[in-house]
């Protein structure tokens, strides 16, 4: 199993080690189609302060197929601007471009066919700072966010699965940071890879019982992208990264099995408030694996 800093070139690895491992942060949280939504960071960081055993120190991975703009009508749109604020007591203190060993510039056309961002494939390290009250004192917490300009399915296949990275927490909100994120298909293909990712937690805008997973189409999207990625890697053996065909052992998971595997509780608005795209009376849900899930009857599908 690799650490996230190891997927970047040597010149960037030490900076990432200092910001993550040396600060006790080894666990990954991924928000696909994050746009400029940073609300989950405040919730999870506050949770970790109150109970570190319940919520581990996280490294936040954000992806979006387009370079996010600063949605401040009084300023020119810009790249994740230095000192940008995303709500009370949260700001980007520094932005640094970093360079992955494997540039993820491919787009899964079954998920997104409307991208036109020349920045796709770029990655930025955001040194985020959060001010909060802790035990009667105002403290500043440095938080590492790695922002990939990448399409979500391609990132799942070419980063998380390719390097066998483990994912603790998934933020799956509206298939994007407010709206569908420009996707043709919802991001339910991620759940088909959950056993390989060792996924332990999901923050979602549906309960497991209410959510529709579209398992057959989701599995097909993921396996097709795995085949495509494996074919590309096999024809570029001069590249210094391992060729892994995860798809050989991937197992389709039915909707009933997914619902049986997860238990969800409603998140209070004092922890995670709805944003502009969600009605104020709606809520988010915190999913955890059931202690005694029902047996999974699904048969393995070999590619």
C-alpha positions in Angstrom: 0.0 0.0 0.0 1.3 3.4 -1.0 1.0 6.8 0.7 -0.4 9.7 -1.3 2.9 11.6 -1.4 4.5 8.7 -3.2 2.4 9.2 -6.4 4.2 12.6 -7.0 7.6 13.2 -8.3 10.6 13.3 -5.9 10.8 17.1 -5.8 7.3 17.4 -4.4 7.3 14.4 -2.1 9.1 16.0 0.8 6.7 19.0 0.9 3.8 16.6 1.0 5.4 14.4 3.7 5.9 17.5 5.9 2.3 18.6 5.4 0.8 15.1 5.9 2.7 12.3 7.6 4.8 14.5 9.8 1.7 16.1 11.1 0.1 12.7 11.8 -2.2 12.8 8.7 -2.2 9.5 6.8 -5.8 8.8 6.1 -7.6 9.9 2.9 -10.9 11.7 2.3 -12.1 12.2 -1.3 -14.6 14.7 -2.5 -15.3 14.1 -6.2 -16.5 17.2 -8.2 -15.8 19.3 -5.1 -15.8 22.7 -6.9 -15.3 25.2 -4.1 -17.3 23.3 -1.4 -15.1 23.1 1.8 -18.0 22.6 4.3 -17.1 19.0 5.1 -13.6 20.0 6.2 -14.9 22.2 9.0 -17.2 19.4 10.1 -14.6 16.6 10.0 -11.9 18.7 11.6 -14.1 19.8 14.5 -15.1 16.2 14.9 -11.5 15.1 15.1 -10.7 17.7 17.8 -13.5 16.4 19.9 -12.9 12.7 19.4 -9.7 11.7 17.6 -10.4 8.0 18.0 -13.7 8.4 16.1 -12.4 10.6 13.3 -8.8 10.2 12.1 -6.6 13.1 11.0 -7.4 13.4 7.2 -5.7 14.3 4.0 -8.4 15.9 1.7 -8.4 14.9 -2.0 -10.6 17.1 -4.1 -11.3 16.5 -7.8 -13.0 18.5 -10.5 -12.9 18.3 -14.3 -12.6 22.0 -14.5 -10.3 24.5 -12.8 -12.4 26.0 -10.0 -13.1 29.7 -10.0 -13.5 31.9 -7.1 -17.2 32.7 -7.1 -16.8 36.2 -5.7 -18.7 38.6 -8.0 -16.5 41.5 -6.8 -13.3 39.8 -8.0 -12.1 38.3 -11.2 -12.4 34.5 -11.5 -9.1 33.0 -10.4 -7.4 29.8 -9.5 -8.1 29.0 -5.8 -6.8 32.4 -4.9 -4.3 32.8 -2.0 -6.1 34.0 1.1 -9.5 33.0 -0.4 -12.1 32.4 2.3 -14.7 29.7 2.1 -16.9 30.6 5.0 -16.1 31.8 8.5 -12.7 30.9 9.9 -11.5 28.9 6.8 -9.0 30.2 4.3 -6.4 29.1 1.8 -3.0 30.2 3.1 -0.9 29.0 0.2 -1.3 27.4 -3.2 1.5 25.3 -4.8 1.4 23.4 -8.0 2.7 19.8 -7.6 3.4 17.2 -10.2 2.2 13.5 -10.2 4.3 10.8 -11.7 1.2 9.8 -13.8 -0.6 12.8 -15.2 -4.4 12.1 -15.2 -5.6 13.9 -18.3 -7.9 11.2 -19.6 -11.7 11.6 -19.3 -14.2 8.8 -19.1 -16.6 9.9 -21.8 -19.5 7.8 -20.3 -19.4 10.1 -17.3 -18.4 13.4 -18.8 -18.3 14.6 -22.4 -18.5 18.3 -22.0 -15.1 19.2 -20.5 -13.0 21.9 -22.2 -10.5 22.9 -19.6 -6.9 23.2 -20.8 -5.8 22.7 -17.1 -6.9 19.1 -16.9 -4.1 17.0 -15.4 -2.8 19.7 -13.2 -2.6 19.2 -9.4 -2.4 21.8 -6.6 -1.5 21.6 -3.0 -3.6 23.9 -0.8 -2.4 24.8 2.6 -5.7 25.5 4.3 -6.0 27.1 7.7 -9.0 26.7 10.0 -9.6 28.9 13.1 -11.7 27.3 15.8 -12.3 27.4 19.6 -10.8 24.4 21.4 -10.9 24.2 25.2 -11.5 27.9 25.5 -8.7 29.0 23.2 -8.7 30.1 19.6 -6.4 27.8 17.6 -5.4 27.6 13.9 -5.3 24.1 12.3 -3.2 23.6 9.2 -5.1 21.3 6.8 -3.7 19.6 3.7 -5.9 19.6 0.6 -4.7 18.2 -2.7 -6.8 19.4 -5.6 -6.7 17.4 -8.8 -8.1 18.9 -12.0 -9.3 15.5 -13.2 -12.5 13.7 -14.2 -13.8 11.5 -11.3 -13.9 8.0 -12.9 -10.5 8.5 -14.4 -9.1 9.7 -11.1 -10.6 6.6 -9.3 -9.0 4.2 -11.8 -5.7 6.0 -12.6 -4.9 7.2 -9.1 -6.7 5.4 -6.2 -7.0 2.0 -7.8 -3.8 2.1 -9.8 -1.7 2.9 -6.8 -3.8 0.8 -4.4 -4.5 3.7 -2.1 -6.9 3.2 0.7 -9.8 5.6 1.1 -11.3 6.1 4.5 -14.0 8.7 3.8 -16.0 9.6 0.6 -17.9 12.9 0.3 -20.7 12.2 -2.2 -22.9 15.3 -2.3 -25.2 16.0 -5.3 -22.6 14.4 -7.6 -20.7 17.7 -7.4 -20.2 20.8 -5.3 -23.8 21.8 -5.5 -25.2 20.5 -8.8 -24.6 17.4 -10.9 -21.1 18.6 -11.6 -21.6 18.3 -15.3 -21.8 14.5 -15.2 -23.8 12.5 -17.6 -23.9 9.7 -15.1 -24.0 9.7 -11.2 -20.8 8.7 -9.4 -22.2 5.4 -8.1 -19.3 3.5 -9.8 -17.3 4.5 -6.7 -19.3 2.1 -4.6 -18.4 -0.8 -6.9 -14.8 -0.3 -5.9 -15.5 0.2 -2.2 -14.1 -3.2 -1.0 -10.8 -2.6 -2.8 -10.6 1.0 -1.5 -11.4 -0.2 2.1 -14.0 2.5 2.3 -15.1 3.1 5.9 -17.4 6.2 5.8 -19.6 8.2 3.4 -21.1 11.6 3.8 -24.1 11.7 1.4 -27.3 13.6 0.7 -29.3 10.4 0.8 -29.6 7.6 3.3 -28.4 4.2 2.2 -32.0 3.0 2.2 -33.2 5.8 -0.1 -30.3 6.0 -2.5 -30.5 4.5 -6.0 -27.1 3.0 -6.9 -27.7 2.0 -10.6 -25.4 -0.9 -10.0 -25.4 -2.5 -13.5 -24.5 0.7 -15.4 -22.1 1.8 -12.7 -20.2 -1.5 -12.8 -20.1 -1.3 -16.6 -18.7 2.2 -16.5 -16.0 1.3 -14.0 -14.9 -2.0 -15.7 -14.8 -0.3 -19.1 -12.5 2.4 -17.8 -10.3 -0.1 -16.0 -9.9 -2.0 -19.3 -9.0 1.2 -21.1 -6.5 2.3 -18.5 -4.8 -1.1 -18.4 -4.5 -1.1 -22.2 -2.9 2.3 -22.1 -0.5 1.3 -19.4 0.5 -1.9 -21.2 1.6 0.2 -24.2 3.7 2.6 -22.1 6.1 0.4 -20.3 8.8 3.1 -20.3 6.7 5.0 -17.6 8.0 4.3 -14.1 4.8 3.1 -12.4 3.4 -0.4 -11.9 0.9 -1.9 -14.3 -2.0 -3.2 -12.2 -5.1 -4.8 -13.6 -7.5 -4.4 -10.6 -10.4 -5.3 -12.9 -9.4 -9.0 -13.0 -10.8 -9.4 -9.4 -13.6 -6.8 -9.4 -16.9 -8.0 -8.1 -20.3 -6.5 -9.1 -22.2 -5.4 -6.0 -26.0 -5.3 -6.1 -28.1 -2.5 -4.8 -29.6 -4.7 -2.1 -26.1 -5.6 -0.9 -24.9 -2.0 -0.8 -27.9 -1.0 1.2 -27.4 -3.9 3.6 -23.7 -3.0 4.0 -24.2 0.6 5.2 -26.1 2.2 8.1 -26.8 6.0 7.9 -27.6 8.6 10.5 -28.9 12.1 9.8 -26.3 14.9 10.3 -27.5 17.9 12.2 -27.6 21.3 10.5 -25.2 22.6 13.2 -22.6 20.2 11.8 -23.2 20.4 8.0 -25.7 23.0 6.7 -27.3 22.7 3.3 -25.7 25.0 0.6 -27.5 27.0 -2.0 -28.3 23.9 -4.1 -30.1 22.0 -1.4 -33.4 23.0 0.2 -32.9 24.2 3.8 -35.2 21.5 5.2 -33.1 18.7 3.7 -30.3 16.9 5.5 -27.1 15.0 4.9 -26.3 11.5 6.2 -23.3 9.9 7.8 -22.9 6.3 6.6 -20.9 3.7 8.4 -20.5 -0.1 7.7 -23.0 -2.2 9.5 -21.6 -4.3 12.3 -23.2 -7.5 11.0 -24.0 -7.0 7.3 -26.1 -9.6 5.5 -24.1 -12.1 3.4 -23.3 -10.8 -0.1 -24.8 -13.2 -2.7 -23.3 -11.5 -5.7 -21.1 -13.6 -7.9 -17.6 -12.5 -8.9 -17.3 -11.1 -12.4 -14.0 -11.7 -14.1 -12.8 -9.4 -16.8 
